[in-house]
């Protein structure tokens, strides 16, 4: 599998994971600009969640969530604010979340879910 294929596969796993946890998926791969994209936008109760997904097949370069930098979080935040300002529906609560997925072949070895990441 290519890195792009692995990433898309991980996003599908993350989407299904969130649905099982009671989230409603609103958007996937929402682009703000060439540098900013939100993998999954989901809703649970009255909070909109902007979710970054990282998938790895090996831990040579670290675990999946270790790949999310402060710069990446700032980009996601900027994109999230753009989304909320341009959405027809107005949301009072939002948060940034991350899902790290480790694969062993095509099988999920581990999923980590971090909610409400602070910048």
Buried (B, 14 or more C-beta within 10 A) or exposed (E): EEEEEBBBBBBEBBBEBBEEEEBEBBBBEBEBEEEBBBBBBBBBEEBBBBBBBBBBBEEEEEEBBEBBEEEBBEBBBBBBEBBBEEEEEEEEEBBBBBBBBBBEEEEBEEBEBBEEBEE
